[in-house]
Amino acid sequence: MRDTLLIALYAFAGAAATGLAGAGVLWRIRRRSLTTSLAVVAAVGVVAMLAGTLAVARAMFLSPHDLTVVTTVVAMAAVVSLATALLLGRWVVARSRELVVAARLFGDGGDFAAPDGPTTAELQAVSRELATTSARLAESRERERALEASRRELVAWISHDLRTPLAGLRAMSEALEDGVATDPDRYLRQIRTEVERLDGMVGDLFELSRIHAGALALAPARLSVRDLVGDALAGAGPLAREQGVRLVGDRVEPVPVEVDGKEMSRVLGNLLVNAIRRTPADGTVAVAAERGPDGAVLLSVTDGCGGIPDDELTRVFDTGWRGSDARTPPAGAGLGLAIVRGIVEAHQGRATVRNIPGGCCFEVTLPAAP
């Protein structure tokens, strides 16, 4: 028993000294290739066994012949271990370089394609994460392109919408200044109308900029959906009568919500104005509110616009979208529905649209008040 303990002690001492030396070497070459590190690890294992054997041999006074035999066996094991470590290291490094090339292509704006052939579990996990990141970046680039396209459309449409009334205002003001206006009062009324429309456009742009900047400050309060809908219907009533459109709001439940009353009134107002302008005379715009199966509050505005083309449904809430048949006033600057989505999402809700027979249904889902 005592001899066994001594053998274990000598072997551990020799292996520990080799292990500490190997750890120091690994620390110094930590920035070198993985092949070098694997070779050092294999060498440490073989040298540790040899050091322990030599320590035991010196303590046990083994014969020179036995020591030569043991040393030869250890040397052959060292050759095989180092060769295996070098082969493994070169294979891992080759797979790593292929992964680097694939990642460089993906970083240059392309899609990530994982290298073919077997690889280690760690490199395979890295490949999966890079593929996921590549897909997310592709989606982000697509969204960025869509946003850039909508910005360009918005700038073009805003420029057109500003140029037309400004030209009219200049012509009317020059006529008044020169005293050639046949009906000055009518000119003044028209100037005021155009100024109010321009003021509304500037207000929409300011509101949208606050939404995009995340600077929309909300003052939520507990309100009844019926009160919100009633105020919105009253505000849209004159426009509906002017357009010959019927407003219906008899399916509104008194569900409580915790929202910013001013901003949510703007949401309903924008939806109603959009629906009234798109609905032909003698058509109907209906507002409904109810509690959904998941406890949320569902507000809906249906119109008789005839429906939206399927390829444009996904763009309805984009900034600057006005539809393929809306290029001039009174279609607006294409900001109303974008403002609707921004305000609703600021309330942790969502805004959607779908086609129904004869028209569209805009739906706003809001969290119910506790």
C-alpha positions in Angstrom: 0.0 0.0 0.0 2.8 2.3 0.9 4.6 1.6 -2.4 1.4 2.5 -4.3 1.1 5.8 -2.6 4.7 6.7 -3.3 4.3 5.8 -7.0 1.2 8.0 -7.2 2.9 10.8 -5.4 6.0 10.8 -7.7 3.8 10.5 -10.8 1.6 13.4 -9.7 4.6 15.6 -8.9 6.2 15.0 -12.3 2.9 15.4 -14.2 2.0 18.6 -12.2 5.3 20.2 -13.0 4.8 19.5 -16.7 1.2 20.7 -16.6 2.3 24.0 -15.0 4.9 24.5 -17.7 2.4 23.7 -20.4 -0.1 26.2 -18.9 2.6 28.9 -19.1 3.3 28.0 -22.8 -0.4 28.1 -23.6 -0.8 31.5 -22.0 2.1 32.8 -24.1 0.8 31.4 -27.4 -2.9 32.2 -26.7 -3.1 34.4 -29.7 -1.5 31.8 -32.1 -3.3 29.3 -34.3 -5.5 26.6 -32.8 -3.2 24.0 -34.3 -0.3 25.2 -32.2 -2.4 25.1 -29.0 -3.6 21.5 -29.8 0.0 20.4 -30.4 1.1 21.9 -27.0 -1.8 20.2 -25.3 -0.9 16.8 -26.8 2.8 17.4 -25.9 1.8 18.2 -22.3 -0.1 15.0 -22.0 2.8 12.8 -23.3 5.5 14.7 -21.4 3.5 14.6 -18.2 3.3 10.8 -18.5 7.0 10.7 -19.3 7.9 12.9 -16.4 5.9 10.9 -14.0 7.4 7.7 -15.3 11.0 9.0 -14.9 10.2 10.2 -11.4 8.9 6.8 -10.4 11.7 5.0 -12.2 14.4 7.1 -10.3 12.6 6.5 -7.0 12.0 2.7 -7.6 15.5 2.2 -9.1 14.2 0.5 -12.3 16.8 -1.2 -14.4 18.2 0.7 -17.4 16.5 -1.8 -19.8 13.1 -1.3 -18.2 13.5 2.4 -18.3 14.5 2.3 -22.0 11.4 0.2 -22.8 9.1 2.6 -21.0 10.7 5.7 -22.6 10.4 4.1 -26.1 6.7 3.4 -25.6 6.1 6.9 -24.4 8.1 8.3 -27.4 5.9 6.4 -29.8 2.8 7.6 -28.1 4.1 11.1 -28.3 4.6 10.8 -32.1 1.1 9.5 -32.6 -0.5 12.1 -30.2 1.3 15.0 -31.9 0.4 13.8 -35.4 -3.2 13.4 -34.4 -3.3 16.9 -32.7 -1.7 18.5 -35.8 -4.3 16.8 -38.1 -7.2 17.8 -35.9 -5.9 21.4 -35.6 -5.4 21.8 -39.3 -8.9 20.5 -40.0 -10.5 22.8 -37.4 -8.5 25.8 -38.7 -9.6 25.0 -42.3 -13.3 24.9 -41.2 -12.8 28.2 -39.3 -11.3 29.9 -42.3 -14.2 28.8 -44.5 -16.5 30.2 -41.8 -14.6 33.5 -41.9 -14.9 33.7 -45.7 -18.7 33.1 -45.5 -19.0 35.6 -42.7 -17.1 38.2 -44.7 -19.4 37.8 -47.7 -22.4 38.1 -45.4 -20.8 41.3 -43.9 -20.4 42.8 -47.3 -24.2 42.8 -47.8 -24.7 39.3 -49.1 -26.5 36.3 -47.6 -24.7 34.0 -45.2 -24.2 30.5 -46.6 -22.8 27.9 -44.1 -19.7 26.1 -45.4 -20.3 22.5 -46.7 -18.9 19.5 -45.0 -18.8 18.3 -41.4 -17.6 20.6 -38.6 -17.4 20.8 -34.9 -20.5 21.4 -32.7 -19.2 24.8 -31.7 -18.5 26.0 -35.2 -21.9 24.6 -36.3 -23.5 26.6 -33.5 -21.7 29.8 -34.7 -22.9 29.0 -38.3 -26.5 28.8 -37.1 -26.2 32.1 -35.3 -24.6 33.8 -38.3 -27.4 32.4 -40.5 -30.1 33.8 -38.1 -28.3 37.1 -38.0 -28.0 37.2 -41.7 -31.8 36.6 -42.1 -32.5 39.4 -39.6 -30.2 41.8 -41.4 -31.8 40.9 -44.7 -35.2 41.7 -43.3 -33.8 45.0 -41.8 -32.3 46.0 -45.2 -35.6 45.3 -46.9 -37.5 47.4 -44.3 -34.9 50.1 -44.8 -35.4 50.0 -48.5 -39.2 50.2 -48.1 -38.8 53.1 -45.7 -36.5 54.9 -48.0 -38.9 54.4 -50.9 -41.8 55.7 -48.8 -39.7 58.7 -47.7 -39.0 59.5 -51.3 -42.7 59.2 -52.2 -43.6 61.4 -49.2 -41.1 64.1 -50.2 -42.4 64.1 -53.8 -46.1 64.2 -52.7 -45.5 66.8 -50.0 -43.6 69.0 -52.5 -46.6 68.7 -54.9 -49.2 69.3 -52.3 -47.3 72.4 -51.1 -46.5 73.8 -54.5 -50.1 73.8 -55.7 -51.7 75.8 -52.8 -48.7 78.1 -52.5 -49.0 79.0 -56.2 -52.7 79.6 -55.7 -52.1 81.7 -52.6 -49.5 83.8 -54.5 -51.8 84.4 -57.4 -54.7 85.4 -55.1 -52.6 87.6 -53.0 -51.2 89.3 -56.1 -54.7 89.8 -57.4 -55.8 91.4 -54.2 -52.7 93.6 -54.1 -53.2 94.8 -57.6 -56.9 95.4 -57.0 -58.0 93.2 -59.9 -59.9 90.6 -57.7 -63.6 90.7 -58.7 -64.7 89.2 -55.4 -62.1 90.0 -52.7 -64.2 88.3 -49.9 -64.2 85.0 -51.8 -60.5 85.3 -52.4 -59.9 85.9 -48.7 -62.1 82.9 -47.8 -60.1 80.7 -50.2 -56.8 81.9 -48.8 -57.9 81.1 -45.3 -59.0 77.6 -46.4 -55.7 76.9 -48.1 -53.8 78.2 -45.1 -55.7 76.0 -42.7 -55.0 73.0 -44.9 -51.3 73.8 -45.0 -51.3 74.2 -41.2 -52.9 70.8 -40.9 -50.3 69.3 -43.1 -47.5 70.9 -41.1 -49.1 69.6 -37.9 -49.2 66.1 -39.3 -45.6 66.2 -40.2 -44.6 67.5 -36.7 -46.7 64.7 -35.1 -45.2 62.1 -37.3 -41.7 63.3 -36.5 -42.4 63.1 -32.8 -43.6 59.5 -33.2 -40.6 58.4 -35.2 -38.3 60.1 -32.7 -40.0 58.3 -29.8 -40.8 61.7 -28.3 -44.6 61.2 -28.2 -45.5 62.0 -24.6 -48.7 60.3 -23.5 -51.0 61.2 -20.6 -53.1 58.0 -20.1 -56.3 58.2 -18.2 -59.2 55.8 -17.7 -61.8 56.5 -20.3 -64.9 54.8 -21.8 -64.6 53.7 -25.4 -68.2 54.9 -25.9 -67.2 58.5 -25.0 -64.2 58.4 -27.3 -66.3 57.1 -30.2 -69.1 59.6 -29.5 -66.8 62.6 -29.6 -65.1 61.3 -32.8 -68.5 60.8 -34.5 -69.6 64.3 -33.5 -66.4 65.8 -34.9 -66.7 63.9 -38.2 -70.4 64.6 -38.6 -70.1 67.8 -40.7 -67.7 66.2 -43.2 -70.0 63.1 -43.5 -73.0 65.3 -44.2 -71.1 67.3 -46.8 -70.0 64.1 -48.5 -73.5 62.5 -48.2 -72.2 59.6 -46.1 -74.1 58.0 -43.2 -72.2 57.6 -39.9 -73.3 54.6 -37.8 -72.1 53.9 -34.2 -74.7 51.7 -32.6 -72.4 48.8 -31.8 -70.2 50.5 -29.3 -69.8 48.8 -25.9 -68.9 50.9 -22.8 -65.6 49.2 -22.4 -63.0 51.0 -20.2 -59.5 51.7 -21.6 -56.5 53.6 -20.3 -55.3 55.8 -23.1 -54.4 59.4 -23.9 -57.7 60.8 -24.8 -56.4 63.5 -27.1 -54.2 61.2 -29.1 -56.8 58.5 -29.3 -59.3 61.0 -30.5 -56.9 61.8 -33.2 -56.7 58.1 -34.2 -60.4 57.8 -34.5 -60.7 61.1 -36.3 -58.1 60.1 -38.9 -59.8 56.8 -39.5 -63.2 58.4 -39.8 -62.0 61.1 -42.2 -60.2 58.6 -44.3 -63.3 56.3 -44.4 -65.6 59.2 -45.3 -63.5 60.5 -48.1 -63.1 57.0 -49.6 -66.8 56.2 -49.3 -69.1 57.3 -52.2 -72.2 59.3 -51.5 -75.1 57.4 -49.9 -72.5 55.0 -48.5 -72.1 54.1 -44.8 -69.2 54.3 -42.4 -69.7 52.3 -39.3 -67.8 52.3 -36.0 -67.9 49.4 -33.5 -66.2 48.7 -30.2 -66.2 45.5 -28.2 -64.1 43.4 -25.9 -62.2 40.7 -27.7 -61.8 37.1 -26.6 -58.4 37.8 -25.2 -59.7 40.7 -23.0 -58.4 43.4 -25.3 -60.6 46.2 -26.7 -61.2 46.0 -30.4 -62.2 49.3 -32.3 -63.2 48.9 -35.9 -64.1 51.4 -38.7 -65.7 50.0 -41.8 -66.3 51.9 -45.0 -67.6 51.5 -48.6 -64.4 52.3 -50.5 -64.7 49.1 -52.6 -61.6 47.5 -51.1 -57.8 47.9 -51.3 -55.7 45.9 -53.8 -54.0 43.0 -52.2 -50.6 44.2 -53.2 -51.2 47.5 -51.4 -52.7 46.1 -48.1 -49.3 45.8 -46.5 -48.5 49.5 -47.3 -51.6 51.1 -46.0 -49.9 52.3 -42.8 -46.6 53.3 -44.4 -45.6 57.0 -44.3 -46.7 58.7 -47.5 -49.0 56.0 -48.8 -52.1 57.3 -50.5 -53.2 54.5 -52.8 -52.7 54.2 -56.5 -55.8 56.3 -57.2 -54.8 59.2 -54.9 -52.2 61.6 -56.2 -53.8 65.0 -55.6 -55.8 66.7 -52.8 -58.1 66.1 -51.1 -56.3 62.7 -50.7 -54.0 64.3 -48.1 -50.3 63.8 -47.7 -50.5 60.2 -46.8 -49.7 60.8 -43.1 -53.0 60.1 -41.4 -52.8 56.3 -41.2 -49.0 56.4 -40.4 -49.9 58.6 -37.4 -52.7 56.2 -36.5 -50.2 53.3 -36.3 -47.6 55.3 -34.4 -50.1 56.4 -31.8 -51.7 53.0 -31.4 -48.3 51.3 -31.1 -47.3 53.9 -28.5 -50.3 52.6 -26.5 -49.0 49.0 -26.8 -51.7 48.2 -29.3 -51.8 47.4 -33.0 -53.5 48.7 -36.1 -54.6 46.4 -39.0 -56.7 46.6 -42.1 -58.5 43.9 -44.1 -60.9 43.9 -47.0 -64.6 43.2 -46.5 -67.4 42.9 -49.1 -67.7 46.4 -50.6 -65.0 48.1 -48.6 -62.4 47.9 -45.9 -62.3 47.4 -42.1 -59.6 49.2 -40.1 -59.2 47.6 -36.7 -57.4 49.1 -33.6 -56.6 46.7 -30.8 -55.9 48.3 -27.4 -55.2 46.7 -24.0 -58.2 46.9 -21.7 -58.0 49.0 -18.5 -57.6 46.8 -15.4 
